[in-house]
Amino acid sequence: MRWTCECTPLSPVRMIWPTSPAFYIVTTLAIIMVGLAKGGFAGLGAAAMPMMALVMDPLQAAAMMLPILIAQDAISVWSFRHDFDAATLWLMLPGGVAGVGLGWAFSASVDADAVRGLVGLIAVLFGSYRILQSYGLGMRRTRPLSRWWGTFWGAMSGFTSHVAHAGGPPFQVWALTRNFPHMIFIGTASIFFAALNVMKVPAYLALGQFHRETLMLTAMFMPLAILSTIAGVKLVRKIDPAKFQTIIAILMILVGAELLRVALT
């Protein structure tokens, strides 16, 4: 059962409180995955929004998750505050601002099925990309790309982050070519996405995506979000995050394909 809303773009939304057990199971798993990702297991959170879009309106799923992401960002930024690359942030953040603006324009002009379809497409493409990476066919740690590519991929990350909280893969396309040590990569990503998520707040407010029911659900799941992020920070120094990537990639493809089917039919 999907959590539904009665709405049109930029109109007031009348929410229906979710009662399906599937909603709470899927949302719990999604928030744990995002928490581990914010704690340093990069990539685990990419499947969270596609999963949640299966059981609720994708725009409201994004709105429910945004305060949770910001709280998780605070933990990850503090934990990795000494490990980041300032040059990468200066290159990517201007593009990220433009990408968030494009994401706002897209979300303001289409209905929920169009957003659901785009989330599904992003999940299938990025999941496939991660599978290729696992076989050595994706982006490798080679010589750095030209500097302007950093701004371009920052914009792509801002757009996909706004629409589906899935800005990680575009960020990685640029950052992986910088050959950062593992902790520098995690810290730079933490600061970049913390900044992006704060930028998204005015856009979400303009779209009218925050509602009493949405914020109540956010508060309900916030303790789980914080605990899972702290667990990720502690575990990332002991467990190789790459072990989870293939499983998450396959999950992203399957969930993305289902979202595309729902959106098209």
Secondary structure, DSSP 8 states (H G I E B T S, - for coil): --B-EE--TTS--EE-----HHHHHHHHHHHHHHHHHHTT-TTGGGGHHHHHHTTB-HHHHHHHHHHHHHHHHHHHHHHTTT---HHHHHHHHHHHHHHHHHHHHHHHHS-HHHHHHHHHHHHHHHHHHHHHHHTT-S--S-S---HHHHHHHHHHHHHHHHHHS--HHHHHHHHGGGT--HHHHHHHHHHHHHHHHHHHHHHHHHTT---HHHHHHHHHHHHHHHHHHHHHHHHTTTS-GGGGHHHHHHHHHHHHHHHHHHHH-
